């Protein structure tokens, strides 16, 4: 592999696996050989750090201990447990995939990467991770941590997001892969990237002995490890101002709306509202969007909360307002999937996006 001959690769495997056996972090899914548990963990770890995913994983496995349990559960129950973890399409895909595993595979997760790819929410990396960790298949993985290790190991200063470079990195990962312990080797590569070969200030800079691969690393030898991998500058994400209304009726119930399927945050509940148009205040946006989404004319009473929130490709400032309806018309689903009037005490049973949590706490404090 570039500067590594077969003997050096065998040496690399031995050193990395020995380091992993001693230094791997304790994670609840590593205590299990259950393919379903490993699958759940890999889905949760997409776009999420280990520390953030751990409690969610434990709660999920307590509620849905087997794929059959998840398949039989309502999607709303799964979304509620996922609430706050973000990237909710992962949860919807996991729920749909569980139904497929039960109906098409008799409840047994497919054992090869190629067959796993047929399930919703499973791409090349996740299929390889599950196949290698759960079934000891010889499948290499490539995620952000592994990319960082490989580019530094080979002193590769090209942009890993370029298609040709990314394909080469997959090939490098496959050549390095341990034929006898592929699952452990994949986890070791990711663990090394997370604990030692970190994005900023890799630990080898201060003490080469902390990295089991420092003597084989071309980036360390060249003094370039801290500067790799090279990436093109990120564009500044767009920002949107959102206005939303907490509309209460004469009985003290709150109006909530379910987002349509197929879009971002699909299936979650929220307070009616949307993006402010050019020159429009958040309060006016809340009133206009409420009329457009649920057919109600409202009067804004007072502000409740202002929340900054970042999604993967854009940022928002969410302004929520207490409001009352000013027309006798009934709320109806116009540009949403469903509407409900809900007693404030019952709001906790519905799954809301994280940006709504400050408003939910405000409502709870009023009771």
C-alpha positions as CSV (number, residue, x, y, z in Angstrom):
1,X,0.0,0.0,0.0
2,X,2.0,3.0,-1.3
3,X,5.1,2.9,1.0
4,X,4.0,-0.3,2.8
5,X,5.1,-3.8,1.5
6,X,3.4,-7.0,2.6
7,X,5.7,-7.5,5.6
8,X,5.0,-3.9,6.8
9,X,1.2,-4.5,6.4
10,X,1.4,-7.6,8.5
11,X,3.3,-5.7,11.1
12,X,0.7,-2.9,11.0
13,X,-2.1,-5.4,11.6
14,X,-0.4,-6.9,14.6
15,X,0.5,-3.6,16.2
16,X,-3.0,-2.1,15.7
17,X,-4.9,-5.1,17.0
18,X,-2.6,-5.4,20.0
19,X,-3.2,-1.7,20.8
20,X,-7.0,-2.1,20.3
21,X,-7.1,-5.2,22.6
22,X,-5.6,-3.0,25.4
23,X,-7.0,0.5,24.7
24,X,-10.5,0.1,23.2
25,X,-13.2,2.0,24.9
26,X,-16.0,0.2,26.7
27,X,-19.3,0.6,24.7
28,X,-22.5,-1.3,25.4
29,X,-22.7,-2.7,21.8
30,X,-19.2,-4.1,22.1
31,X,-20.5,-6.3,24.9
32,X,-22.9,-7.9,22.5
33,X,-22.6,-10.3,19.6
34,X,-26.2,-9.8,18.7
35,X,-26.3,-8.6,15.0
36,X,-29.4,-6.6,15.7
37,X,-27.7,-4.6,18.5
38,X,-24.6,-4.0,16.3
39,X,-26.9,-2.9,13.5
40,X,-28.7,-0.4,15.8
41,X,-25.4,0.9,17.1
42,X,-24.1,1.5,13.6
43,X,-27.2,3.4,12.6
44,X,-27.0,5.6,15.7
45,X,-23.3,6.3,15.1
46,X,-24.0,7.7,11.7
47,X,-23.4,11.4,12.2
48,X,-23.4,11.0,16.0
49,X,-20.5,10.7,18.5
50,X,-20.2,7.7,20.8
51,X,-20.9,9.7,23.9
52,X,-24.1,11.1,22.6
53,X,-25.3,7.7,21.2
54,X,-24.7,5.6,24.3
55,X,-27.7,6.5,26.4
56,X,-30.0,6.4,23.4
57,X,-28.7,2.9,22.5
58,X,-29.4,1.7,26.1
59,X,-32.9,3.1,26.1
60,X,-33.6,1.7,22.6
61,X,-32.5,-1.8,23.4
62,X,-34.5,-1.8,26.6
63,X,-37.6,-0.8,24.7
64,X,-36.9,-2.8,21.5
65,X,-34.7,-5.7,22.5
66,X,-35.1,-7.6,19.3
67,X,-35.9,-6.8,15.6
68,X,-39.3,-8.4,16.0
69,X,-40.1,-5.9,18.9
70,X,-39.1,-3.0,16.8
71,X,-41.0,-4.2,13.7
72,X,-44.2,-4.6,15.7
73,X,-43.9,-1.1,17.4
74,X,-45.6,2.0,16.0
75,X,-43.2,4.4,14.3
76,X,-44.3,7.1,16.7
77,X,-42.8,5.1,19.6
78,X,-39.5,4.7,17.8
79,X,-39.4,8.4,16.9
80,X,-40.1,9.4,20.5
81,X,-37.1,7.3,21.7
82,X,-35.0,8.9,19.0
83,X,-36.1,12.4,20.0
84,X,-33.0,14.7,20.2
85,X,-30.6,12.4,18.5
86,X,-31.2,14.1,15.1
87,X,-31.1,12.9,11.5
88,X,-34.5,11.3,12.0
89,X,-34.5,9.5,8.6
90,X,-32.2,7.0,10.3
91,X,-34.9,6.1,12.7
92,X,-37.6,5.8,10.0
93,X,-35.3,3.7,7.9
94,X,-34.4,1.5,10.8
95,X,-38.0,0.9,11.6
96,X,-38.8,0.1,7.9
97,X,-35.8,-2.2,7.7
98,X,-36.9,-4.1,10.8
99,X,-40.2,-4.8,9.1
100,X,-38.4,-6.1,6.0
101,X,-36.1,-8.3,8.1
102,X,-39.0,-9.9,9.8
103,X,-41.2,-10.3,6.7
104,X,-38.5,-11.2,4.2
105,X,-35.7,-12.8,6.2
106,X,-37.6,-14.5,9.1
107,X,-36.1,-12.1,11.6
108,X,-32.5,-12.9,10.8
109,X,-30.3,-10.0,9.7
110,X,-28.6,-10.7,6.3
111,X,-25.0,-11.7,6.8
112,X,-23.2,-10.2,3.8
113,X,-22.5,-6.6,2.9
114,X,-24.2,-7.0,-0.5
115,X,-27.5,-8.3,1.0
116,X,-27.4,-5.7,3.8
117,X,-27.3,-3.0,1.2
118,X,-30.9,-3.9,0.2
119,X,-32.2,-2.6,3.6
120,X,-33.3,1.0,4.0
121,X,-30.7,3.3,5.6
122,X,-27.7,1.0,5.0
123,X,-25.0,2.2,2.6
124,X,-21.6,0.9,1.8
125,X,-19.9,1.8,5.1
126,X,-22.7,0.6,7.3
127,X,-23.1,-2.7,5.4
128,X,-19.4,-3.4,5.7
129,X,-19.3,-2.5,9.4
130,X,-22.2,-4.8,10.3
131,X,-21.0,-7.6,8.1
132,X,-17.5,-7.5,9.6
133,X,-18.3,-6.8,13.2
134,X,-21.4,-9.0,13.5
135,X,-20.5,-11.8,11.1
136,X,-16.6,-11.6,10.8
137,X,-16.9,-11.0,7.0
138,X,-13.8,-9.6,5.2
139,X,-15.3,-6.2,4.5
140,X,-13.2,-3.0,5.0
141,X,-14.8,0.2,6.2
142,X,-14.2,3.8,5.4
143,X,-15.5,6.6,7.6
144,X,-14.1,9.9,8.7
145,X,-11.8,8.4,11.3
146,X,-10.4,5.8,8.9
147,X,-9.9,8.4,6.1
148,X,-7.9,10.5,8.5
149,X,-5.7,7.5,9.5
150,X,-5.1,6.4,5.9
151,X,-4.3,9.9,4.5
152,X,-1.8,10.5,7.3
153,X,-0.4,7.0,7.1
154,X,0.4,7.5,3.4
155,X,1.0,11.3,3.6
156,X,-1.7,11.8,1.0
157,X,-2.5,15.5,0.6
158,X,-5.3,15.1,-1.9
159,X,-9.0,15.9,-1.0
160,X,-10.5,12.7,0.2
161,X,-13.9,13.8,-1.0
162,X,-12.8,13.7,-4.6
163,X,-14.3,10.5,-6.2
164,X,-11.1,9.1,-7.5
165,X,-9.3,9.7,-4.2
166,X,-12.1,8.2,-2.2
167,X,-12.0,5.0,-4.4
168,X,-8.3,4.7,-3.7
169,X,-8.9,5.0,0.0
170,X,-11.4,2.2,-0.1
171,X,-8.8,0.1,-1.9
172,X,-6.2,1.0,0.7
173,X,-8.6,0.0,3.5
174,X,-9.3,-3.3,1.8
175,X,-5.6,-4.1,1.4
176,X,-4.8,-3.4,5.1
177,X,-7.8,-5.3,6.4
178,X,-6.9,-8.2,8.7
179,X,-8.2,-11.5,7.1
180,X,-8.6,-13.2,10.5
181,X,-10.1,-10.4,12.6
182,X,-11.8,-8.0,10.1
183,X,-14.4,-6.7,12.6
184,X,-11.9,-5.9,15.3
185,X,-9.5,-4.4,12.7
186,X,-12.2,-2.1,11.4
187,X,-13.1,-1.0,14.9
188,X,-9.4,-0.5,15.7
189,X,-8.9,1.8,12.8
190,X,-11.9,3.9,13.8
191,X,-10.8,3.8,17.4
192,X,-7.3,5.0,16.5
193,X,-8.8,7.9,14.6
194,X,-11.1,8.8,17.5
195,X,-8.6,8.5,20.3
196,X,-5.1,9.1,18.9
197,X,-5.1,10.2,15.3
198,X,-7.5,13.0,16.1
199,X,-8.5,15.8,13.7
200,X,-6.6,18.5,15.7
201,X,-3.3,17.9,17.6
202,X,-2.8,14.1,16.9
203,X,-1.2,12.6,20.0
204,X,1.8,11.3,18.1
205,X,3.1,14.9,17.8
206,X,3.7,15.0,21.6
207,X,4.6,11.4,22.1
208,X,5.1,9.0,19.1
209,X,4.7,6.0,21.5
210,X,1.0,6.8,22.0
211,X,0.3,5.7,18.4
212,X,1.0,2.0,17.5
213,X,1.5,3.0,13.8
214,X,3.8,6.0,14.2
215,X,6.9,4.1,13.0
216,X,5.0,3.1,9.8
217,X,3.3,6.5,9.2
218,X,4.7,8.5,6.3
219,X,2.8,11.6,7.5
220,X,4.4,11.4,10.9
221,X,7.8,11.0,9.3
222,X,7.3,14.0,7.1
223,X,5.9,16.1,9.9
224,X,2.6,16.7,8.0
225,X,0.2,14.6,10.1
226,X,-1.4,17.6,11.7
227,X,-2.2,19.1,8.3
228,X,-4.0,16.1,6.8
229,X,-6.4,15.3,5.4
230,X,-6.6,18.3,3.1
231,X,-10.1,19.5,2.3
232,X,-11.5,22.3,0.2
233,X,-12.8,25.2,2.3
234,X,-16.4,24.7,3.5
235,X,-19.1,27.1,2.2
236,X,-20.9,29.1,4.9
237,X,-24.2,27.4,5.4
238,X,-27.4,29.4,4.8
239,X,-29.4,30.8,7.7
240,X,-33.1,31.0,8.0
241,X,-35.4,32.8,10.4
242,X,-38.4,30.7,11.5
243,X,-41.5,31.8,13.2
244,X,-43.8,29.3,15.0
245,X,-47.0,29.7,17.1
246,X,-48.1,28.0,20.2
247,X,-51.8,28.3,19.7
248,X,-54.0,27.6,22.7
249,X,-57.8,27.1,22.6
250,X,-60.4,28.1,25.2
251,X,-59.9,24.7,26.9
252,X,-56.1,25.2,27.3
253,X,-55.1,22.7,24.7
254,X,-52.2,23.3,22.3
255,X,-52.3,22.9,18.6
256,X,-49.6,20.7,17.1
257,X,-49.0,19.5,13.5
258,X,-47.2,16.5,12.1
259,X,-44.7,17.1,9.3
260,X,-45.4,15.4,6.0
261,X,-43.7,12.2,5.0
262,X,-40.8,12.4,2.6
263,X,-39.2,15.7,3.8
264,X,-36.8,16.7,6.5
265,X,-38.0,15.7,10.0
266,X,-40.8,13.7,8.5
267,X,-43.3,12.3,10.9
268,X,-42.3,14.5,13.8
269,X,-44.7,16.9,15.5
270,X,-44.1,20.7,15.8
271,X,-45.9,23.9,16.4
272,X,-47.3,25.4,13.1
273,X,-44.9,27.9,11.5
274,X,-42.2,28.3,8.9
275,X,-39.6,30.5,7.2
276,X,-39.9,34.2,7.3
277,X,-40.0,35.8,3.9
278,X,-37.8,38.8,2.9
279,X,-38.6,41.7,5.2
280,X,-41.1,39.7,7.3
281,X,-40.8,39.6,11.1
282,X,-40.8,36.2,12.9
283,X,-44.2,37.0,14.4
284,X,-45.7,37.8,11.1
285,X,-44.2,34.6,9.6
286,X,-45.7,32.5,12.5
287,X,-49.2,34.0,11.8
288,X,-48.9,33.6,8.0
289,X,-47.6,30.1,8.1
290,X,-50.2,29.0,10.7
291,X,-52.9,30.2,8.3
292,X,-51.3,28.4,5.4
293,X,-50.6,25.1,7.2
294,X,-53.6,24.6,9.4
295,X,-56.2,27.2,8.2
296,X,-56.3,29.3,11.4
297,X,-56.1,33.1,11.7
298,X,-54.3,33.9,14.9
299,X,-53.2,36.8,17.1
300,X,-49.7,36.9,18.5
301,X,-49.7,37.5,22.3
302,X,-46.1,37.4,23.4
303,X,-42.7,35.8,22.5
304,X,-41.9,32.5,24.2
305,X,-38.4,31.4,23.1
306,X,-35.6,32.1,20.6
307,X,-33.4,29.2,19.7
308,X,-30.3,28.9,17.4
309,X,-30.1,25.4,15.9
310,X,-27.7,23.9,13.3
311,X,-28.7,21.2,10.8
312,X,-26.3,19.5,8.5
313,X,-26.5,22.0,5.6
314,X,-28.1,25.1,7.1
315,X,-28.8,27.0,10.4
316,X,-32.0,28.4,11.8
317,X,-33.1,30.9,14.4
318,X,-36.5,29.7,15.7
319,X,-38.8,32.2,17.3
320,X,-41.9,30.8,19.0
321,X,-44.8,32.9,20.1
322,X,-47.9,32.4,22.3
323,X,-51.0,33.0,20.2
324,X,-54.7,32.6,20.2
325,X,-57.0,31.9,17.2
326,X,-59.2,34.8,16.1
327,X,-61.5,32.9,13.7
328,X,-64.2,30.3,14.4
329,X,-62.8,28.0,11.8
330,X,-61.5,24.6,12.8
331,X,-57.9,23.7,12.4
332,X,-57.3,21.3,9.5
333,X,-54.3,19.7,7.8
334,X,-53.6,21.8,4.7
335,X,-49.8,21.8,4.3
336,X,-49.1,19.3,7.1
337,X,-49.9,15.6,7.5
338,X,-52.1,15.9,10.6
339,X,-53.2,18.3,13.3
340,X,-54.2,17.7,16.9
341,X,-55.3,19.8,19.9
342,X,-53.4,18.3,22.8
343,X,-53.5,19.0,26.6
344,X,-50.1,20.4,27.6
345,X,-49.5,17.5,30.0
346,X,-49.8,15.1,27.0
347,X,-47.1,16.9,24.9
348,X,-44.4,14.8,26.4
349,X,-45.7,11.7,24.6
350,X,-45.1,13.2,21.1
351,X,-41.8,13.3,19.3
352,X,-40.6,16.9,18.5
353,X,-37.5,18.2,16.9
354,X,-34.8,19.3,19.3
355,X,-35.3,23.0,18.4
356,X,-38.8,22.8,19.9
357,X,-37.6,21.6,23.4
358,X,-37.2,25.1,24.9
359,X,-40.8,25.9,24.0
360,X,-42.0,22.6,25.4
361,X,-40.2,23.4,28.7
362,X,-41.9,26.8,28.7
363,X,-45.3,25.3,28.3
364,X,-44.6,22.8,31.0
365,X,-43.5,25.6,33.4
366,X,-46.9,27.3,32.9
367,X,-48.9,24.4,34.2
